[in-house]
Amino acid sequence: MSILVVGSVAFDSVKTPFGERDRILGGSATYFSVAASFFTKVRVVAVVGDDFGPAEEAVFSDREVDISDLERVSGRSFYWSGEYGYDLNVAETRDTQLNVFADFKPKLSADAKETPYLFLGNIQPQLQVEVREQVGAKLVAADTMNYWINNTPDELGEMLKRVDLLIINDAEAREIGKEANLVRAARRILTMGPTRLVVKRGEYGVAMFTGHSYFATPAYPLEEVFDPTGAGDSFAGGFMGYLAATNATDEAAVRRAIIYGSVMASFNVEEFGCERMRRLTYDEINARFRELRAFSHFEEAEMPPF
Ligand code: AMP
């Protein structure tokens, strides 16, 4: 089954303790679709300006991502500038310029409207709602970030009512749930619309909550993290990609999807931008899946009374 993603296609200026890049291709929809493209067909809904040229287009076409619903208008593409200190789990936003996204009105093609799996990547919540209303998908997942939680809380509330699954980081979960304790925040979020909440915890892994189940896994232990930008989106791409590829949404499939998401995110952060993902192989993906499974596998035991 195929996936439709709406989100930012952006130029990013990123500074980490290991280096700096100016105006490289990024954006939530970009990272998501490159990761998901290893699993299934992906179609992107977004808008770009005339700074989006053949080199940027190649990032999508090399992975056979369908960009026929990518609108091109005159002006500048979305721009984000961020910096990470030694705690790579925390990005400090230096600048956000919506540019062509400010007036974007997504008009989906007939094929796009029939896509069974929909991911509402991080972008204005009102745009996420506009796309959600046009697609009769089987499974709808979404992401957001503090920028929208703080600036457009009402629109965010409307978006939450329309999704099955929310994939956010722990700080965002605490802000949306208005609770310092993550478990309590999750319970609260599960009353706002989504029936499943996936919480990304950076180098500490992922936790997943439903009304009646809990699952958690560590992150792949990397010695070198160059650029955490896009980790969340490539996680979501691997996660949704696996679900769409197998067309399964039962608990066992969702747990495996969490591992595939973690694997894709771990590769993405090894280099700046999409560089690492562009030469990733299936052998590498499968080997890391097996390792991650082994890292947290343990046998059942029972202590006899002492
Ligand atoms: P993440 O996976 O959370 O690291 O997302 C990183 C990407 O999100 C970057 O490539 C940015 O271009 C994009 N981004 C940053 N801020 C926003 C925002 N407010 N809305 C949409 N996309 C954003």
Boltz pocket constraint, residues with backbone or C-beta under 6 A from the ligand:
constraints:
  - pocket:
      binder: B
      contacts: [[A, 8], [A, 10], [A, 11], [A, 12], [A, 26], [A, 27], [A, 28], [A, 31], [A, 79], [A, 80], [A, 96], [A, 122], [A, 123], [A, 124], [A, 145], [A, 147], [A, 148], [A, 228], [A, 229], [A, 230], [A, 231], [A, 232], [A, 233], [A, 234]]
      max_distance: 6.0
